[in-house]
């Protein structure tokens, strides 16, 4: 006997199926961060911010960003314990820097990586590669 036939028999025999007797709770849904409690709408989009940046902007404008703006890497890399558990990401995205290395180790090209992760710009990816190169060669004797 198929499940839809069993459901039909259960409905005929008992008059009400479990699905028919289910009622949604009347308690309000929990509030979502940034959502208006009265209207249920997300806050208006702030000028100049992308959707991703807007989602990661706190209403009180206090940031939990760990890379200080005085650090040149802050233009490319973001570390925020409230986003991706503090994993270093490309600034303005939820794409971990490690993802670039994983793609490269797997034999993928930079173009494939950028296609897979549209939020990351070519300039950001090249800057990360350039920083890694500089760090690798740092302190070595020059010819």
Backbone as CSV, one residue per row, in Angstrom:
resi,resn,N_x,N_y,N_z,CA_x,CA_y,CA_z,C_x,C_y,C_z
1,UNK,0.842,-1.175,0.000,0.000,0.000,0.000,0.891,1.244,0.000
2,UNK,0.595,2.195,-0.830,1.368,3.422,-0.927,1.033,4.362,0.218
3,UNK,1.988,5.279,0.493,1.792,6.188,1.622,0.601,7.110,1.403
4,UNK,0.357,7.548,0.164,-0.805,8.414,-0.057,-2.115,7.657,0.111
5,UNK,-2.118,6.320,-0.174,-3.307,5.508,0.069,-3.536,5.341,1.576
6,UNK,-2.427,5.153,2.339,-2.562,5.026,3.790,-3.103,6.316,4.393
7,UNK,-2.614,7.456,3.891,-3.093,8.737,4.385,-4.581,8.893,4.102
8,UNK,-5.016,8.482,2.912,-6.431,8.571,2.564,-7.267,7.692,3.481
9,UNK,-6.794,6.454,3.763,-7.521,5.564,4.667,-7.557,6.137,6.085
10,UNK,-6.435,6.663,6.548,-6.391,7.233,7.893,-7.364,8.395,8.001
11,UNK,-7.461,9.184,6.972,-8.372,10.329,6.993,-9.813,9.853,7.003
12,UNK,-10.125,8.806,6.221,-11.489,8.286,6.177,-11.875,7.621,7.494
13,UNK,-10.955,6.836,8.065,-11.256,6.080,9.274,-11.354,6.963,10.516
14,UNK,-10.515,7.963,10.637,-10.478,8.767,11.844,-11.120,10.121,11.659
15,UNK,-11.384,10.486,10.450,-12.030,11.766,10.208,-11.038,12.920,10.099
16,UNK,-9.912,12.807,10.793,-8.921,13.881,10.769,-7.541,13.238,10.749
17,UNK,-6.717,13.728,9.869,-5.342,13.213,9.840,-4.469,14.075,10.739
18,UNK,-3.273,13.623,11.014,-2.353,14.411,11.830,-2.051,15.753,11.177
19,UNK,-1.947,15.764,9.869,-1.650,17.000,9.161,-2.793,17.994,9.361
20,UNK,-4.029,17.506,9.303,-5.182,18.387,9.468,-5.267,18.970,10.865
21,UNK,-4.785,18.234,11.881,-4.927,18.693,13.254,-3.766,19.557,13.718
22,UNK,-2.738,19.687,12.900,-1.582,20.493,13.289,-1.929,21.971,13.268
23,UNK,-1.523,22.682,14.318,-1.719,24.125,14.370,-0.376,24.775,14.643
24,UNK,-0.112,25.863,13.944,1.116,26.596,14.164,1.042,27.324,15.495
25,UNK,2.162,27.433,16.198,2.143,28.155,17.476,1.785,29.623,17.252
26,UNK,1.081,30.186,18.217,0.649,31.574,18.072,1.703,32.560,18.572
27,UNK,2.769,32.059,19.194,3.825,32.954,19.695,4.542,33.596,18.524
28,UNK,4.982,34.844,18.682,5.698,35.509,17.587,7.042,34.838,17.337
29,UNK,7.489,34.924,16.105,8.785,34.364,15.750,9.886,35.184,16.403
30,UNK,11.034,34.581,16.694,12.125,35.338,17.300,12.612,36.419,16.338
31,UNK,13.091,37.500,16.922,13.561,38.632,16.121,14.861,38.278,15.409
32,UNK,15.005,38.783,14.211,16.225,38.625,13.438,17.032,39.895,13.610
33,UNK,18.335,39.746,13.790,19.209,40.891,14.007,19.019,41.912,12.887
34,UNK,18.723,43.144,13.252,18.555,44.212,12.282,17.144,44.361,11.764
35,UNK,16.261,43.414,12.101,14.893,43.463,11.603,14.032,44.307,12.532
36,UNK,13.157,45.085,11.964,12.254,45.909,12.752,11.271,45.022,13.498
37,UNK,11.128,45.233,14.798,10.217,44.431,15.602,8.765,44.744,15.272
38,UNK,8.482,45.950,14.837,7.093,46.336,14.563,6.631,45.944,13.169
39,UNK,7.490,46.135,12.159,7.067,45.854,10.787,7.584,44.538,10.254
40,UNK,8.641,43.999,10.864,9.220,42.757,10.373,10.098,42.962,9.151
41,UNK,10.393,44.206,8.822,11.220,44.500,7.654,12.672,44.689,8.054
42,UNK,13.559,44.386,7.114,14.967,44.671,7.334,15.170,46.174,7.226
43,UNK,16.214,46.705,7.843,16.442,48.143,7.779,16.697,48.586,6.347
44,UNK,16.443,49.872,6.076,16.684,50.399,4.744,18.158,50.261,4.395
45,UNK,18.423,50.072,3.110,19.799,49.912,2.644,20.557,51.217,2.839
46,UNK,21.738,51.096,3.424,22.569,52.268,3.646,23.282,52.618,2.357
47,UNK,23.376,53.895,2.061,24.023,54.336,0.826,25.483,53.903,0.790
48,UNK,25.898,53.438,-0.375,27.300,53.103,-0.593,27.712,51.714,-0.121
49,UNK,26.822,50.972,0.534,27.184,49.648,1.005,26.563,48.579,0.111
50,UNK,27.324,47.531,-0.168,26.766,46.404,-0.898,25.862,45.630,0.056
51,UNK,25.092,44.720,-0.494,24.203,43.921,0.345,24.990,43.141,1.383
52,UNK,26.143,42.566,0.976,26.962,41.801,1.917,27.495,42.690,3.030
53,UNK,27.963,43.887,2.684,28.474,44.801,3.701,27.354,45.232,4.634
54,UNK,26.163,45.441,4.073,25.030,45.849,4.891,24.668,44.765,5.900
55,UNK,24.716,43.505,5.475,24.387,42.408,6.373,25.378,42.297,7.524
56,UNK,26.610,42.742,7.284,27.636,42.634,8.307,27.862,43.933,9.056
57,UNK,27.003,44.928,8.863,27.120,46.188,9.578,26.161,46.140,10.763
58,UNK,26.682,46.364,11.915,25.853,46.343,13.117,25.061,47.644,13.224
59,UNK,23.867,47.579,13.782,23.067,48.787,13.920,23.772,49.875,14.723
60,UNK,24.554,49.494,15.729,25.229,50.491,16.560,26.571,50.916,15.963
61,UNK,26.889,50.406,14.764,28.098,50.750,14.024,29.391,50.336,14.731
62,UNK,29.307,49.592,15.819,30.513,49.088,16.458,30.927,47.819,15.734
63,UNK,32.186,47.751,15.358,32.675,46.617,14.602,33.456,45.685,15.515
64,UNK,33.392,44.411,15.212,34.205,43.443,15.932,35.374,42.989,15.050
65,UNK,35.673,43.784,14.024,36.789,43.509,13.113,38.101,43.488,13.896
66,UNK,38.915,42.461,13.643,40.173,42.312,14.373,41.383,42.838,13.622
67,UNK,41.275,43.044,12.312,42.397,43.590,11.549,42.290,45.110,11.614
68,UNK,43.226,45.779,12.290,43.126,47.241,12.421,43.266,47.926,11.066
69,UNK,42.582,49.053,10.909,42.644,49.785,9.637,44.053,50.291,9.346
70,UNK,44.884,50.403,10.369,46.274,50.830,10.156,47.106,49.741,9.483
71,UNK,46.631,48.502,9.491,47.330,47.381,8.857,46.979,47.374,7.366
72,UNK,47.974,47.406,6.481,47.683,47.434,5.040,46.858,46.237,4.563
73,UNK,46.927,45.128,5.285,46.148,43.946,4.907,44.652,44.153,5.098
74,UNK,44.275,45.172,5.886,42.853,45.422,6.147,42.085,45.826,4.895
75,UNK,42.811,46.224,3.846,42.153,46.569,2.571,41.655,45.324,1.848
76,UNK,42.208,44.164,2.208,41.906,42.932,1.489,41.334,41.848,2.398
77,UNK,41.808,41.805,3.643,41.470,40.708,4.552,40.657,41.227,5.735
78,UNK,39.669,40.439,6.120,38.838,40.766,7.272,38.790,39.562,8.202
79,UNK,38.939,39.827,9.498,38.784,38.784,10.513,37.795,39.315,11.536
80,UNK,36.653,38.673,11.596,35.583,39.106,12.496,35.020,37.870,13.191
81,UNK,35.135,37.786,14.516,34.655,36.593,15.227,33.158,36.337,15.045
82,UNK,32.399,37.357,14.650,30.954,37.158,14.456,30.629,36.682,13.041
83,UNK,31.634,36.584,12.186,31.423,36.122,10.813,32.366,34.957,10.547
84,UNK,31.845,33.861,10.136,32.627,32.673,9.784,33.541,32.242,10.934
85,UNK,33.104,32.442,12.152,33.840,32.042,13.357,35.243,32.635,13.415
86,UNK,35.420,33.803,12.813,36.706,34.476,12.876,37.727,34.005,11.858
87,UNK,37.304,33.196,10.903,38.212,32.734,9.851,38.568,33.932,8.963
88,UNK,39.848,34.115,8.613,40.217,35.225,7.720,39.499,35.100,6.376
89,UNK,38.808,36.174,5.984,38.028,36.198,4.745,38.451,37.368,3.876
90,UNK,38.083,37.285,2.597,38.254,38.440,1.727,37.308,39.518,2.231
91,UNK,37.795,40.739,2.331,37.009,41.843,2.879,35.689,42.002,2.118
92,UNK,34.609,42.165,2.869,33.287,42.364,2.282,32.608,41.091,1.824
93,UNK,33.220,39.928,2.128,32.628,38.648,1.721,32.656,37.671,2.890
94,UNK,32.085,36.513,2.652,32.179,35.401,3.584,33.047,34.299,2.981
95,UNK,33.920,34.674,2.064,34.801,33.718,1.387,36.128,33.681,2.132
96,UNK,36.442,32.515,2.689,37.685,32.348,3.445,38.889,32.440,2.509
97,UNK,39.956,33.077,2.987,41.208,33.164,2.226,41.701,31.758,1.906
98,UNK,41.516,30.836,2.834,41.953,29.447,2.643,41.329,28.836,1.394
99,UNK,40.145,29.288,1.021,39.472,28.761,-0.166,40.299,29.016,-1.424
100,UNK,40.959,30.165,-1.495,41.837,30.459,-2.632,42.973,29.448,-2.683
101,UNK,43.605,29.202,-1.522,44.716,28.240,-1.491,44.230,26.836,-1.854
102,UNK,43.064,26.467,-1.367,42.520,25.139,-1.684,42.285,24.980,-3.182
103,UNK,41.764,26.021,-3.820,41.555,25.969,-5.269,42.882,25.834,-6.010
104,UNK,43.875,26.610,-5.568,45.179,26.552,-6.222,45.821,25.175,-6.036
105,UNK,45.750,24.627,-4.827,46.307,23.292,-4.566,45.609,22.239,-5.413
106,UNK,44.318,22.445,-5.663,43.548,21.496,-6.466,43.763,21.654,-7.963
107,UNK,44.631,22.590,-8.361,44.942,22.756,-9.769,44.028,23.721,-10.515
108,UNK,43.157,24.410,-9.791,42.250,25.372,-10.431,42.993,26.667,-10.745
109,UNK,42.536,27.365,-11.764,43.120,28.647,-12.115,42.469,29.754,-11.291
110,UNK,43.091,30.910,-11.302,42.524,32.065,-10.613,41.175,32.431,-11.219
111,UNK,41.052,32.320,-12.527,39.777,32.637,-13.191,38.651,31.724,-12.714
112,UNK,38.941,30.453,-12.542,37.919,29.513,-12.044,37.521,29.893,-10.625
113,UNK,38.506,30.207,-9.793,38.208,30.642,-8.420,37.287,31.860,-8.433
114,UNK,37.615,32.854,-9.253,36.820,34.081,-9.306,35.412,33.826,-9.843
115,UNK,35.258,32.869,-10.746,33.926,32.496,-11.235,33.127,31.820,-10.126
116,UNK,33.787,30.980,-9.344,33.111,30.254,-8.264,32.713,31.169,-7.107
117,UNK,33.472,32.237,-6.892,33.229,33.140,-5.769,33.141,34.575,-6.283
118,UNK,31.975,34.927,-6.826,31.771,36.209,-7.500,31.997,37.418,-6.605
119,UNK,31.874,37.270,-5.299,32.067,38.402,-4.392,33.514,38.835,-4.263
120,UNK,34.439,37.958,-4.618,35.862,38.265,-4.525,36.301,38.901,-5.842
121,UNK,36.970,40.043,-5.749,37.451,40.712,-6.969,38.822,40.176,-7.355
122,UNK,39.161,40.354,-8.619,40.485,39.956,-9.110,41.570,40.700,-8.335
123,UNK,41.342,41.995,-8.079,42.330,42.785,-7.340,42.570,42.221,-5.945
124,UNK,41.496,41.789,-5.266,41.650,41.214,-3.928,42.478,39.935,-3.991
125,UNK,42.134,39.053,-4.921,42.848,37.772,-5.027,44.314,37.998,-5.374
126,UNK,44.586,38.905,-6.317,45.976,39.191,-6.682,46.746,39.820,-5.525
127,UNK,46.084,40.661,-4.744,46.734,41.273,-3.587,47.121,40.209,-2.562
128,UNK,46.247,39.246,-2.331,46.557,38.165,-1.384,47.738,37.343,-1.899
129,UNK,47.746,37.036,-3.186,48.865,36.278,-3.760,50.164,37.075,-3.675
130,UNK,50.078,38.368,-3.924,51.263,39.234,-3.848,51.793,39.287,-2.416
131,UNK,50.899,39.409,-1.437,51.322,39.438,-0.033,52.002,38.133,0.364
132,UNK,51.445,37.013,-0.107,52.046,35.711,0.205,53.439,35.601,-0.421
133,UNK,53.575,36.089,-1.639,54.873,36.068,-2.314,55.894,36.905,-1.549
134,UNK,55.492,38.113,-1.148,56.398,38.993,-0.410,56.833,38.350,0.899
135,UNK,55.889,37.728,1.592,56.208,37.085,2.881,57.155,35.900,2.675
136,UNK,56.943,35.157,1.593,57.789,34.005,1.293,59.231,34.436,1.039
137,UNK,59.402,35.550,0.326,60.749,36.008,-0.047,61.372,36.946,0.985
138,UNK,60.583,37.333,1.988,61.060,38.269,3.009,62.275,37.702,3.748
139,UNK,63.332,38.517,3.831,64.509,38.142,4.601,65.512,37.292,3.864
140,UNK,65.182,36.855,2.642,66.150,36.059,1.882,67.208,36.965,1.280
141,UNK,68.435,36.449,1.107,69.486,37.272,0.503,69.117,37.650,-0.928
142,UNK,69.415,38.865,-1.283,69.152,39.367,-2.630,70.410,39.208,-3.479
143,UNK,70.288,38.837,-4.750,71.489,38.689,-5.608,72.140,40.038,-5.916
